Amino acid sequence: MLTIGDKYLLGSGRSDHDRLRVISAIHDSRTRELLRRAGFISGQRFVEFGCGLGYVTRWAANEGAHATGIDLNEDNLVVATKLAHDAGLKTAQFRIANIYDPGLVLESIDVSYSRWLMVHLNRPVDAMRAIYAALKPGGVMVCEEADVSAVYTEPASAAYAELRDICMQGARQRGVDYSGGRRVHLWAKEAGFEIVHVDAYHPHYITGEHKGFWNWTLRAVGLGMVKEGSLTVARLEELVAGMNDADACPDTLVAHCRMHQLIAKKPGK
């Protein structure tokens, strides 16, 4: 397991690449709508923080932006760069940097974007202040952040609920906020932004390939907690078996985390 960012407990390599691809399939259509609502247009300078495999960065480049994806995971960036090259996207670039000190020219960016980033940080407000400094006056920060506490099943699965709660408690102990999507607008205001738009959506699945995504993700976080020593292998295996049963039941509805969307503006234009 790599520790990426402040307190990132998910893995790296092929398995996590597959998980990132599913995140893209579930969320990217709504992300594109949100970016267009924020005023994204061709020709802008666009930066995606915590870009992963660069799905949103490549979309922005394909739409005509000068797009940069920033991440701390070199393995992800190697794949993202290859995918951009294979697609012939010359205006997409990727590089390693820390969000607190991203190395961007001050007041040079039109639009910043992040998803599933702030909830993994000990200092989300400081991260937003770094974004604020990189944005041009009138530039916008677009964020999509989760509330993991909203994961549930109906009928109720005790295994899903227990591992969700274990993960939430573990996050609090590490000083990060897995329900931070509910507070992302407050973090932005504290960082100096004007709030332009807030919304949320909540994916639910009763069938299909995405139904078990949160089983997969909670299991991955659980493995990280096993390595930390805060969860036993035996108990994690019991919980995974219970979640597998819920996913296999055709009458069980699985609700993913609720995703909170934010558009915030840097004053000045």
RODO-793526 format. One record per residue (C-alpha): x, y, z. Coordinates in pm, 1 decimal. Layout:
% RODO-793526
+----------+----------+----------+
|       px |       py |       pz |
+----------+----------+----------+
|        X |        Y |        Z |
...
+----------+----------+----------+
% end
This chain:
% RODO-793526
+----------+----------+----------+
|       px |       py |       pz |
+----------+----------+----------+
|      0.0 |      0.0 |      0.0 |
|    121.6 |    350.1 |    -82.4 |
|     38.5 |    647.0 |    134.3 |
|    -68.2 |    914.4 |   -113.5 |
|   -156.6 |   1260.8 |      8.7 |
|   -219.4 |   1305.6 |    379.5 |
|   -413.4 |    994.1 |    482.5 |
|   -497.4 |    800.0 |    169.1 |
|   -559.2 |    433.9 |    251.1 |
|   -652.8 |    300.0 |    -90.2 |
|   -404.1 |    100.6 |   -291.6 |
|   -211.9 |    140.5 |   -613.1 |
|   -145.4 |    -66.4 |   -922.4 |
|   -382.0 |   -256.3 |  -1149.2 |
|   -656.0 |   -315.8 |   -891.5 |
|   -685.5 |     51.4 |   -803.9 |
|   -667.4 |    146.8 |  -1171.5 |
|   -972.6 |    -70.5 |  -1230.4 |
|  -1149.0 |     99.2 |   -939.1 |
|  -1066.4 |    443.2 |  -1081.5 |
|  -1212.3 |    338.7 |  -1416.9 |
|  -1539.0 |    249.2 |  -1245.7 |
|  -1543.1 |    585.0 |  -1065.3 |
|  -1509.6 |    748.7 |  -1405.8 |
|  -1795.5 |    541.6 |  -1549.1 |
|  -2024.6 |    625.8 |  -1256.2 |
|  -1949.9 |    995.2 |  -1215.7 |
|  -1797.6 |   1155.4 |  -1526.2 |
|  -2120.6 |   1248.1 |  -1703.6 |
|  -2230.8 |   1453.4 |  -1402.3 |
|  -1883.0 |   1600.3 |  -1370.1 |
|  -1896.0 |   1727.9 |  -1727.3 |
|  -2234.9 |   1886.5 |  -1669.5 |
|  -2101.4 |   2056.4 |  -1356.4 |
|  -1793.6 |   2191.5 |  -1532.8 |
|  -2002.7 |   2332.4 |  -1814.7 |
|  -2230.7 |   2495.3 |  -1559.0 |
|  -1918.5 |   2648.3 |  -1401.0 |
|  -1835.1 |   2816.7 |  -1733.6 |
|  -1576.1 |   2576.3 |  -1868.8 |
|  -1502.5 |   2652.4 |  -2235.6 |
|  -1236.2 |   2580.4 |  -2495.0 |
|   -909.3 |   2769.1 |  -2459.5 |
|   -910.2 |   2792.3 |  -2082.1 |
|   -628.5 |   2684.9 |  -1854.5 |
|   -762.7 |   2390.6 |  -1656.8 |
|   -602.7 |   2198.9 |  -1369.4 |
|   -730.5 |   1877.9 |  -1213.2 |
|   -591.4 |   1811.1 |   -865.8 |
|   -573.9 |   1447.2 |   -760.0 |
|   -625.8 |   1348.9 |  -1122.3 |
|   -574.5 |    973.2 |  -1085.6 |
|   -571.5 |    823.1 |  -1434.5 |
|   -663.2 |   1160.6 |  -1583.3 |
|  -1011.8 |   1095.7 |  -1719.7 |
|  -1136.3 |   1448.8 |  -1652.0 |
|   -807.6 |   1608.4 |  -1759.2 |
|   -821.4 |   1428.4 |  -2093.8 |
|  -1184.3 |   1526.8 |  -2144.2 |
|  -1094.8 |   1891.2 |  -2079.9 |
|   -807.3 |   1872.5 |  -2328.1 |
|  -1031.5 |   1710.0 |  -2585.2 |
|  -1272.3 |   2001.4 |  -2538.2 |
|   -993.9 |   2246.2 |  -2622.5 |
|   -853.6 |   2338.8 |  -2282.1 |
|   -487.2 |   2362.8 |  -2189.4 |
|   -524.9 |   2089.4 |  -1928.7 |
|   -289.9 |   1976.1 |  -1654.0 |
|   -345.7 |   1679.7 |  -1424.8 |
|   -166.2 |   1682.8 |  -1090.2 |
|   -127.7 |   1383.2 |   -861.1 |
|    119.2 |   1236.3 |   -612.7 |
|     90.1 |    881.6 |   -745.7 |
|    357.1 |    834.9 |  -1011.5 |
|    209.1 |    500.3 |  -1119.2 |
|   -122.5 |    669.3 |  -1202.1 |
|     50.5 |    948.5 |  -1391.8 |
|    244.6 |    707.8 |  -1611.7 |
|    -84.8 |    552.7 |  -1722.0 |
|   -256.7 |    891.3 |  -1759.7 |
|     25.5 |   1022.6 |  -1977.8 |
|     17.2 |    715.8 |  -2202.3 |
|   -360.4 |    737.5 |  -2243.4 |
|   -333.8 |   1105.2 |  -2340.7 |
|    -52.8 |   1030.1 |  -2586.2 |
|   -245.1 |    742.9 |  -2742.4 |
|   -545.5 |    974.7 |  -2786.5 |
|   -330.6 |   1240.5 |  -2954.7 |
|   -408.2 |   1499.6 |  -2686.8 |
|   -115.3 |   1739.1 |  -2712.3 |
|   -272.0 |   1995.6 |  -2476.2 |
|   -293.8 |   1747.1 |  -2186.0 |
|     -0.8 |   1715.2 |  -1949.3 |
|     51.5 |   1538.9 |  -1618.5 |
|    296.6 |   1593.5 |  -1337.4 |
|    365.8 |   1504.9 |   -976.4 |
|    298.3 |   1777.8 |   -722.0 |
|    157.1 |   1834.3 |   -376.3 |
|   -169.1 |   2026.7 |   -367.0 |
|    -43.3 |   2244.0 |    -81.8 |
|    246.9 |   2357.5 |   -300.3 |
|    149.2 |   2270.0 |   -659.1 |
|    415.9 |   2480.3 |   -827.1 |
|    167.4 |   2668.2 |  -1044.5 |
|    217.3 |   3026.8 |  -1155.1 |
|      8.6 |   3252.3 |   -933.4 |
|   -319.1 |   3370.6 |  -1087.2 |
|   -267.4 |   3163.0 |  -1403.1 |
|   -558.3 |   2915.5 |  -1395.3 |
|   -914.6 |   2966.0 |  -1519.1 |
|  -1075.0 |   2650.9 |  -1376.9 |
|   -960.9 |   2401.6 |  -1115.0 |
|  -1128.0 |   2069.1 |  -1052.9 |
|  -1101.7 |   1797.1 |   -789.6 |
|  -1306.2 |   1492.6 |   -694.5 |
|  -1258.3 |   1264.3 |   -398.5 |
|   -958.9 |   1468.5 |   -282.2 |
|  -1047.2 |   1700.0 |      5.8 |
|  -1197.0 |   1419.5 |    216.5 |
|   -853.0 |   1253.8 |    223.0 |
|   -668.6 |   1565.5 |    341.3 |
|   -588.2 |   1679.2 |    694.2 |
|   -594.2 |   2041.7 |    578.2 |
|   -861.6 |   2084.4 |    311.9 |
|   -891.4 |   2459.2 |    371.6 |
|   -517.8 |   2506.5 |    316.5 |
|   -546.8 |   2302.0 |     -3.5 |
|   -823.4 |   2532.6 |   -122.3 |
|   -610.6 |   2834.5 |    -37.3 |
|   -339.5 |   2697.4 |   -265.4 |
|   -599.6 |   2658.5 |   -541.0 |
|   -722.2 |   3012.7 |   -471.5 |
|   -367.8 |   3146.4 |   -519.1 |
|   -331.6 |   2967.9 |   -855.4 |
|   -666.1 |   3089.7 |   -994.2 |
|   -701.6 |   3409.5 |  -1190.3 |
|   -932.7 |   3672.4 |  -1038.9 |
|  -1278.5 |   3552.4 |  -1135.1 |
|  -1152.4 |   3196.1 |  -1180.9 |
|  -1357.2 |   2908.0 |  -1045.3 |
|  -1287.5 |   2608.1 |   -826.5 |
|  -1510.5 |   2307.2 |   -896.6 |
|  -1518.9 |   2028.0 |   -637.9 |
|  -1706.3 |   1701.8 |   -600.3 |
|  -1666.6 |   1548.6 |   -255.6 |
|  -1830.9 |   1252.9 |    -86.2 |
|  -2033.8 |   1180.0 |    220.5 |
|  -1944.0 |    815.9 |    288.0 |
|  -2183.2 |    804.1 |    585.0 |
|  -2467.4 |    799.2 |    328.0 |
|  -2376.2 |    446.7 |    209.0 |
|  -2656.5 |    202.5 |    299.1 |
|  -2849.1 |    -98.9 |    177.7 |
|  -3220.1 |   -179.4 |    179.9 |
|  -3295.3 |   -432.1 |    321.9 |
|  -3024.0 |   -342.4 |    570.7 |
|  -2695.2 |   -530.7 |    554.5 |
|  -2524.1 |   -540.1 |    892.9 |
|  -2190.9 |   -606.2 |    720.6 |
|  -2216.9 |   -298.9 |    497.4 |
|  -2316.5 |    -81.8 |    792.8 |
|  -2040.9 |   -209.0 |   1020.4 |
|  -1756.4 |   -169.6 |    772.6 |
|  -1887.0 |    175.6 |    671.2 |
|  -1887.1 |    281.1 |   1036.0 |
|  -1542.2 |    130.6 |   1099.6 |
|  -1405.9 |    326.5 |    803.9 |
|  -1571.4 |    647.8 |    920.2 |
|  -1425.6 |    605.8 |   1267.6 |
|  -1083.5 |    525.4 |   1127.2 |
|  -1095.1 |    841.7 |    917.5 |
|  -1172.8 |   1051.8 |   1224.1 |
|   -881.0 |    895.9 |   1408.1 |
|   -649.1 |    988.5 |   1120.5 |
|   -780.5 |   1344.8 |   1114.4 |
|   -967.1 |   1329.8 |    782.5 |
|  -1336.9 |   1368.8 |    711.3 |
|  -1509.5 |   1107.5 |    497.4 |
|  -1836.7 |   1301.0 |    529.9 |
|  -1664.6 |   1621.4 |    421.7 |
|  -1880.3 |   1663.4 |    113.4 |
|  -2142.3 |   1815.4 |    340.5 |
|  -1893.9 |   2080.7 |    449.8 |
|  -1706.5 |   2150.3 |    127.0 |
|  -1886.8 |   2484.3 |     81.5 |
|  -1780.7 |   2592.8 |    430.8 |
|  -1418.7 |   2500.9 |    360.9 |
|  -1433.2 |   2703.9 |     40.0 |
|  -1579.4 |   3006.3 |    215.8 |
|  -1308.6 |   2989.7 |    481.4 |
|  -1047.5 |   2981.2 |    203.5 |
|  -1184.3 |   3308.3 |     62.8 |
|  -1410.1 |   3189.1 |   -217.6 |
|  -1754.4 |   3313.7 |   -310.5 |
|  -2003.6 |   3025.9 |   -325.0 |
|  -2171.8 |   3010.0 |   -666.6 |
|  -2353.2 |   2675.1 |   -669.3 |
|  -2407.0 |   2371.8 |   -447.3 |
|  -2588.1 |   2046.8 |   -522.0 |
|  -2571.2 |   1675.4 |   -445.5 |
|  -2665.6 |   1344.8 |   -603.6 |
|  -2685.0 |    992.7 |   -465.9 |
|  -2631.0 |    690.1 |   -694.7 |
|  -2840.0 |    379.8 |   -612.6 |
|  -2813.2 |     35.0 |   -772.1 |
|  -3022.7 |   -278.9 |   -744.9 |
|  -2862.9 |   -457.8 |  -1041.6 |
|  -2571.6 |   -407.6 |  -1276.9 |
|  -2194.9 |   -398.6 |  -1268.6 |
|  -2174.5 |    -93.8 |  -1042.1 |
|  -2387.2 |   -233.4 |   -761.6 |
|  -2085.8 |   -376.9 |   -576.9 |
|  -1857.1 |    -76.2 |   -615.7 |
|  -1884.3 |     27.7 |   -252.4 |
|  -1822.5 |   -328.8 |   -140.5 |
|  -1499.2 |   -304.6 |   -342.1 |
|  -1403.3 |     36.9 |   -203.8 |
|  -1484.9 |    -37.8 |    160.1 |
|  -1292.9 |   -363.4 |    125.4 |
|   -991.9 |   -173.1 |    -10.2 |
|  -1005.0 |     74.4 |    278.1 |
|  -1045.7 |   -218.8 |    517.2 |
|   -725.3 |   -375.8 |    385.1 |
|   -545.8 |    -51.4 |    459.9 |
|   -683.0 |    -57.1 |    812.3 |
|   -567.3 |   -418.4 |    854.2 |
|   -216.0 |   -304.3 |    762.8 |
|   -250.8 |    -25.3 |   1018.2 |
|   -356.3 |   -281.4 |   1278.4 |
|   -699.9 |   -131.2 |   1344.0 |
|   -899.0 |   -419.8 |   1188.9 |
|   -828.1 |   -793.9 |   1190.9 |
|   -807.8 |  -1000.8 |    875.2 |
|  -1065.3 |  -1245.2 |   1010.7 |
|  -1321.0 |   -973.5 |   1083.3 |
|  -1266.6 |   -807.7 |    746.6 |
|  -1325.4 |  -1141.5 |    572.8 |
|  -1652.4 |  -1187.0 |    764.9 |
|  -1770.3 |   -839.9 |    665.9 |
|  -1675.7 |   -889.9 |    300.9 |
|  -1873.8 |  -1215.1 |    293.9 |
|  -2177.4 |  -1032.4 |    429.8 |
|  -2144.6 |   -754.8 |    172.4 |
|  -2108.0 |  -1011.4 |   -105.5 |
|  -2436.4 |  -1167.3 |      6.8 |
|  -2608.2 |   -827.4 |     -9.8 |
|  -2471.4 |   -756.8 |   -357.0 |
|  -2583.3 |  -1097.6 |   -484.0 |
|  -2940.0 |  -1054.7 |   -359.1 |
|  -3164.3 |   -925.8 |   -641.7 |
|  -3392.7 |   -752.4 |   -391.3 |
|  -3119.0 |   -556.3 |   -211.5 |
|  -3072.7 |   -191.3 |   -306.7 |
|  -2721.2 |    -51.8 |   -254.5 |
|  -2684.2 |    323.8 |   -209.5 |
|  -2339.9 |    463.3 |   -280.6 |
|  -2198.0 |    765.8 |   -105.9 |
|  -2377.0 |   1093.8 |   -166.4 |
|  -2168.1 |   1324.8 |   -386.6 |
|  -2172.6 |   1695.7 |   -306.3 |
|  -2094.9 |   1937.8 |   -587.6 |
|  -1951.4 |   2286.9 |   -547.7 |
|  -1874.3 |   2577.3 |   -777.1 |
|  -1685.8 |   2856.1 |   -600.4 |
|  -1540.7 |   3175.7 |   -746.4 |
|  -1229.6 |   3373.0 |   -665.6 |
|  -1345.7 |   3734.5 |   -632.6 |
|  -1211.1 |   4004.0 |   -855.3 |
|  -1390.1 |   3986.2 |  -1190.0 |
+----------+----------+----------+
% end
